[in-house]
């Protein structure tokens, strides 16, 4: 039997590569004769560069950029031929802000990553958007690439209060925002209202913060602010679109890079997974993207997750045959203390059902 193993990271415990290896370890204990094809996945957030490097090869360029609060932060640019891939969370991720001071957190370091990619000879730069701890509308990125304004662009969203003019730089490199978030920049479904609380912005501060982004939009391009994906990564999508860039679903981009459709057709079963499998997984997360690929290949797809919060009816709507919870199979304590071992044990158990 041929099994395609294509999980996302289990946030806070396992990278996508580690999760795939753990699933394979457990599966082989039960079905050593099965052929396993490991395809660790990402959707544009943390792990984006590692997954693409494993799939595409290329050269890794180590750089140091300005973190969300100005601290020197190590990051990596992946160059494959004339295309460079950057993982914006490396420069402005939630893990760097700790869910605090989002109003002063800047995306300046993301702009430095793009500049480093261009300096390395890239004519196309793909930015993986996801896992950000910033909410500055991409103003910091614009500043790092040469934009000027009548208010500081590199001091977080709070620095945008009262902004009226922005002069954008001439930028002739192709930019692509890899993100499955389709929110606009501002408003009820914008970056601040939807994602601000998880970045530590108090409820009572949301109107003011959204108002500053509205001022940025008025000073640049209100139409672009309404575009799908402008609100991705706290507005980084907006900055990319302002510079003439385009948006592409992150999971689709990674799936194509990995040749996932062809690999699914060669398999008898597809396994995916993530830390928490819930109905929000339909919003462009890895399990839903992998399930779509499996469905097109007419192959069953199952999920292994840290926790499962989806009922059978919703699961089928997502194209998933079955979902298995790590916490339910082991315990919450073991799931966090020994995630690789617990995931391997769960994979061994489900192999009894799914392997021939």
C-alpha positions, 0 to 999 in steps of 0.5 A: 500500500502507498501512503502519502503523508502530508501534515502541517506543523503541530504549532508549538510542538512539532515542525511539519517535517518532524510530524511527517517523520513521527507519523511514518515511524508509527505507521511502519511499526504496524505496516512495515511493507507499506510505501510511505511518501513524506511531503511536509506542508506549509500554508505560508506561515512558519515552516514555509521556507523549510518545506520549500527548501526540502522540496525545491533545493536552492540556496539559503541566505542567512540574514539579520533583520530588524525584529518587530520591536527593533531587536536584531533577528536572524532570518533566512531567504531561500533562492531557487533560480530567479525566485526567492522565498521569504517567511515573513513570520521570521521577521515579525512573527507572533512568537517574536512579540509574545502577543504583546505590544502589537500596536508598536510592532513593525514589519520593517524587517520583512522589507529588509528580507525582500531587499536582501532577496533582490540584492541576491539577484531575485527578480521574483519574491514570494512572501509567505504570510502567516503567523504575524504578530504585527498590525501595521498595514505593511507600513514597515515593509514599505519604509524598508523598501524606500517609502516616505510619509509625513508620519513614521512608517516604521513605528508600528500602527500607532505611528500612522495616526494622522498620516496624510501622504505616502510616497511609494518607492519605484519597485520593478521586482515581481512580488507574490503574497502567499496567503489564504486569508482573504480579509480586506485591510479594514472594517468589520472583517479587516485585519484588526477586527478579525486578527487583532485580539489574537495579537494582543490588541485589547477589544477597546483598542480595536476601533482606534487601531482600525482607524489608523489603518483606514488613514493609511488606506486613504493616504495610499489607495482605498481600492487596494485596501478592499482587495481580498488578502489586503488584511493578511498578516496584519496588512502585509498583504496590502503593502504587497498589493500597493507595490504592484504585487499579486496574491496567491493561495499559500497552500496551492503554491506549496502543493504545486511546488511539491507536486502534491497532485501527482503524488496523491494520484500515486498513493492509495491513502493520503494522511494530513494533520495539524495541531488543532483541526476545527472548522476554521481549517476550511479557511485555507489551512493545510488539511483542507488544501490536502483534502482537496488534492486527495479528492481530485485524485479520488483518494481517501484522506484522513487527519491526525491532529493534536485536537479535533473539534469537527463533527462527522458531518462537518468533516465530510464537508471538508473532504475528510474521511476520518480525524483522530485526536492525539489528546484523546488517544493519549493524554494532553500531558503526553501530547505536549511532553512527548508529541513525536512519540504520541503521534507515532503511537496514534499513527500505528493505531490507525494503520490497523484500520487503514493499511491493507 
